[in-house]
Amino acid sequence: MNQRPYRRLGDKAPIDRLIRPLSTFLGIEAISGIFLLLCALAALIIANSPLEHDYHELLHKEVGFNFGEYSFHLSFLHWINDGLMTIFFFVVGLEIKREIVIGELRDWRTALLPVMAAIGGMIAPALVYLLFQQGTPAARGWGIPTATDIAFVVGVLAVLGKRVPLGLKLFLLSLAIADDLGAVIVIALFYSQGIDPNGLFIAGSGIVVVFFFQRLGVWSIPPYIIAGIVIWLGMLQSGVHPTIGGVILGFATPILGRTHPKRPFQFVAEELDNLPPDEESEHNEVLQMKLRRLYHLTSLTLSPLERMEQSLHGWVAFLIMPLFAVTNAAVTFDLSSLGNSVSWSIVAGLVIGKPVGIVLFTFLAVITRLGKLPRGVNWKTMVGGGCLGGIGFTMSLFVASLSFKDAEMLSSAKIGIFLGSLLSAVIGVLILSYALPKTSFPATEE
């Protein structure tokens, strides 16, 4: 009789199984980047069509609810920027925590290179922007060109196909995650309004409750959702941007499951070893019971962080970010706006500042032996990757909305973000097309 083959617990697993979560993540980001671009183009078309007035009227229409004497209403635009984007930042918090605890950023020697590159990629664009805007009212927008949009970067890398080494993908992914953390700090410190202690107390109480849940070993999701709503309402009242509450909740979400990840596989190995030689039927009642037990053990290995990230990533990529793009990317293109110094300061920050900062700080890390270039990456491809880092878009648009209340200045900033991101993408693709080998890299690098 032919026994059904299976891999024992101690056998070496294929490397592709280890990187499958990364491949899934990159696949979602690549497709969402294309969808995000289409949504941004749709917003531009609407903003430059006869529908512009109705479109802006819809964005500023207030939506909310009344509960007795209590009334809570926000404009449709604010529900997206302050509400749905909090979920986006929550997922950002989950991704940052995962990378720090069990991912590419867990080892400081591995993390130092992309972290230093991210720091350089934030400092240099801000300095380039301030070089043109220091002392003017527009100086407040220095944070706009410091962001990197991972969805668009991964989308561009997907265009280049398998010629892109895995090392460069991991480097840019880690850089973008570190950049997101930097953006969160910048928003919290420089783009929050007057602080209301009562709101901070409410948000702080919600955070304490979350940590209390952790200490009790609460793994059910609904209690964390209720605590998250309390944190969001507190942040909204406090003057600290409510999206920061999403990041804090992401950091506080438990990353460990209730049983060791190897336990289900140990169970399978033990049960298969114990099957009688003549066991053939997959519908045997005993076998079904064991499979249900396996399902239960497998579910216990997933932490709340993993479950939330897996369930929300698709919604963020294909609903929340596209809605943000549709409502924030709309800008009326006026040739006179192209002469505005804000636009070109942002373009210079993204196209020049980003790659200079990323490559310079990476070079400093390498020559000081604090890090080394990833496998398959040379300085030519690093320059190309640095240029792709200048694709700001989502986070840049978000920071722009916090920086400028003046409609004309905000419109100029959006034009600069579009032009800077587009030029960064084109220059990055041209450099990588020249620098990358003509043959494909293997799917995995031994």
N, C-alpha and C positions, 0 to 999 in steps of 0.2 A: 504494500500500500504506500502511496505517496503522501508523505506528511506535508502539510501546508507550510511553506518556508516563512520564517520570521527572523527578525534581527534581535539577538539577545542584548540585554541591557549593557553589557560590557563592550560590545562591538563598537568600532569607530563609525560614527554616523557620517554620511556624505556631507560635504561642505555646503551643498546647495540647500540642504534642510536648515542649516544655520542661518543662511541669508534670505530665506524665503520671506520672513516678515519685512525685511528691508526692501526686497523686490516688490512686494505688495504695496508698501508705502510709496516707493518711487513711482510705481505704475499709476496709483491714484493721483499723485501730485502731477504727473505728466499730463494725464487726461484732463484734470481739473484746470491746469494752466491754459490749455487750449480753450476750454469752455469759458474760463474767466476772461480771456481775450475777446471772445465773441460777445460776451455780456458788456464789456467795456466799449466795444465798437457800436453795439446797439444803443448804449447810453449816449455816445457821441452823435449818432445819427438823429436820435430823438431831440437832443439839445440843439441841433442845428436844423430843425424842421418846424413846421407850423404847430407841432404838438408841444413845443417848449413850454408855453404858458400853462397848459393843463398839467403837464408833467411836474413843474415846480409847485403848482397849487396842490397836487396830490402829496408831494413830499412833505409839505408843511401842514397838512391836515392833521388835526389832533385826534388821537385814538386813546381810549382808556376806559375806566369803569368808576362807578360810584358805589360806595358801601356805606349806607346811612349818610352821615354828614361828611364822611371822608371821600375826597375826590382825587383820583390819580390819572392824569392825562399827559401824554407826550406826543409830539409830532411823529408821523410815520418815519421820518428821517432819524429822529432820536431813538425810536424803538430799535432801529437797525444798528445805529452807531453805538448806542449805550447799552442796548439789550442783547441783540443777537451776536454782536461782536464780543460780548462778554463770554459767550460760549466758545467763540473762536480763541480768545485768550485763555480760556480754561483748557482747551486742547493743547495750546502752546505750552501752558504750565505742565500738563501731563507729559508732553514730549520732552521738555527740558529735564524734568525729574527723572524720566526713564533713562535718558542719555547719561545723566550724572550718576545714577545709582547702578545701572546694569548695562549701559550702552557705551558709545564711543568716548564719552567724556568721563567715564568712571576712573580711568587711570590718568593721573595728572600729566605723565610723560607723553601719553598719546593725545590728551586733550589740549596740551599747552599750545601746540602749533595752530589749530583752528581758532582757539580762544584768542591768541595774540593777533592772528590775522583779522578776527572780528573786531578787536579793539582798534587796530590800525584802520580797518575799514569803516569805523565810526568817527575816529578823531580827524583823519585827513579830509573827508568830505565836509565836516562841520567847519574846519579851518578855511577850506577853499570858499565855502559859502560866505563865511564871515569876512573874508578878505574883500568881498564886494559889498557887503551889507552892514558892516560894523558901524554903529552909530546911527542907523536908520530904523524906522519902525518895523521894517521887514526883518531885522536881525533875529526876531523871535522865531523865525522859521529855520534856524540852523539845524534843527533835528530832522528836517524833511529828507535830505539826501543821505542820511546815515543808515537807512534801512535796506535790507535785501529780501526780495520776495522769492521764497523757496519754490513755490508752485511754478512760477515762470522760468526760474533757473533750471529746474528739473525738466520742464517742457522743452526748453532749448536743447538740453543735453540729449533728450530723446530723439531730436531731429538728427543729431550726429550719430545715433545708433550705437553699435557695439564697439566702435572705434574708441569710445571714451573709457578709460581705465576705471575699474571699481574704486581705486584709491582716490581719484579725483572726485568721484561722486560722493564718497564718504566724507572727504575733506570739505566739500562745499555744503553738504548736508549739516555737518557738525558746525561749520562756520555760521550757517544761517540760524541754527538753533541758539548758538552763543550770541549772535546778533539780535535775535528776538529777546533774549534775556536783557541785553543792553538796552534795547528799545523800551522794554517794560520799566527799567530803572529810570530812563530819561523821561518817560511819560509821567511816572510817579513823582519825580523830583521837580520837573520843570514845566509840566503842562497840566498841573492840577490847579484848582481855583482856591479861594479862601477856605480854610479848614474849619469845619463845624465839629466841635468835640462830641456833641450828642450823636451825630452820624458815625463817628469813629468808634464810639462806645458800642453802638448797635452792631457794627461790622466786627469789632473785636470780640463781642459776645458770641457771634456766629462762628468765628474762628476757634474760640475756646471750646465750643460745643463739638466742632469737627474733631479736634484732638481728643476730646473726651470720648467720642465714638470710637476712635482708634484704640484708646486704652481699654475700652470695654470689648474690643474685638468685633465691632459691628461691621459686617461685610455686605449688608443689604444696601442697595443704591438709594431708595426713596428718602431715608433720613438725611443723607448727604445733599440731596436735591433741595429739601426744605431748608437746611442750614445754608446752602448756597444762595437761595432767594433772600434770606435774612441778611447775609453778607452783602449782596448786591444792593438791596434797599439802603443799608447803612452807608455803603460807599457812595451811592447816588446822593444821599443827603449830606455826606461829609465834605464834599468838594474835591476829594480824591477821585480820579476818573474811575467809574464803576468797573471798567474792564480789568483794573488791577485786582479787584476782588476775585475775578475768574482765575487769574494767575495764582493767587494765594491759595484758592481752593484746589487748583491743580497740584500745587506743591504739597498740599496736605493730604491728598488722596493716597490711601495705602497701596504700596507697590508689591507686597508679598501676599501670596495666596494662603489658604488655610492648610494646605498639605504640600509636601515637597513635589516639585515637578516630575521627579523620577518615579514617584509612587505608582501612578497608573501603568507605567511601562513594566515595573516590577510585577504588578498584579497580572498583566497580560502574560509575561514570561512564565510566571509560576503556574497560571491556569492552563496554558498551552502544554507545559511539561506534564501536567496532571491529567490531560485528556486521555481516555482509553484509546488504544490503537484503532478500534473499529468505529470511532466516533466520526460520523460523516455529516449528519444533518445540522444545518445552520439554524434550523427552526426548533431545535430541541429546547425544551422548557428550561433545563439547567443552564444551557449555553446562553439563552436569552437573559436569564437572571444575572449571569456573569457580565454580559455586555451592559446591562443597566447599571451594574456596580461600577464598571469601567467608566461609563458616562458620568456617573456621580463623582468619581475620583478625579476625572479630568476637569470637571467644572470647578472643583475645589482648588485646583492649581492656578486658576485665573484670579488675579487680584482685582480689586475694584478699579485700579488704574488701567489695567489691561482691558477690562470689560468696557469701561467708559471710553477709552481711546478707540477701541475697535468699533463700538457702536456709533460714535460721534464723528469719526474722521470723514466718512462719506457725506454726512449731512453738512459738515463744515465746508468740505471741498466743493460740493455740487449744489448747495442751497445758500448757506450763509455768506460765503465769499462772493458768489455771483450776485446776490442781492445787494451786497455792499458795493460791488462794482457798478451795478445798474444805477444805484442812487447817488454815488459819489463821483463817478468818472465823467458825468455829464458836464461838458464845458463848451461854451459857444466859442468857436474859433474866429477870432477877430485878428486880422493882420496887424493891427495896432498893438495888440497884446504881446506880440512876439518881440516887440522892442522893449518890453518891461524888464528891468534888471533882475527882478525876482526869478523870472523864468530861466534866464541864462545863468544865474548863480546856482540854481538847482541843477541845470544841465552840467555845468562845470563840476559841481560836487559829485554827481553820479558818474559821469564819463571819465573825469580825470582823478578826482579825489579818491573814489572807491578803489580802483585798481592800484593806484600808487600806495595807498595805505595798506591794502591787503598784501601786496608783494613786498613792500618795504619791511613790514613787521614780520612776515614769514622769513625773509632773508636774515633779519636780525636773530630770529629764533634758531635758524639753521647754523649761522656762523658762530653763535655762542653755545652751540650744541645742546640747546634746550629742546630741540626737536629736529626731525629730519623729514625730507620730502616723502610723501606717500609713494608706495610702489607703483611704478608705471608713470610717475609724474616728473617732468623736468621743468626748467624755468620758463620755457616757452608756453607749455600748457598751463603753468601757474599764472602767467600773465593773462592768458585767455580766460581762465577761471576767474581771475580778479576782475576782468571786464564784465563778466556775467554777474558778478556781485553788485554791479551798478544798476541791475534791474530792481528798482524799488517798488513801484506800483502800490500794492495793497497797504503795506505799513506806511509808506510815504504819503499816500492819500489820507490815511488816518491821522498821521501827525499834522498834515497840512490843515485838516479840518479843526484840529485843536489849536493850531498856531494863529490862524487868521480868521477874524470875524468879518472883516471887510470883504464884500463879494468880489470886487475887482482884483484885490490882491490874491484871494483864494483861487480865482479863475486863472491868474497868471501862474500861480504855483502848480496847478493841475497841468497846465500846458508844459511847464518845465519838467514835470514828472513823466509825462508821456514821451516827450522828445528825448529826455535823458535815458529813460528805460529802453526806448527803441534803439537809440544809438549804441547803448551798452550791449544790447543783444546782438546787433549786427556786427559790431567790432569784435565781440567775443567769439561769435561763430566763425568769422573770417580768420582770426588768429588760430583758433583750435583746428579749423579745417586744414590749415597749413602745418600746424605743429604736430597733430596726431598722426600716428602711422596709418598707412593706407589699408592695412589688414585689420581685421576685427580682433579685439581682445577677447579671451575666453570669458564665458559667463561668470566663472569663478577663478580666482587667482590663488594658485597653490602657494 
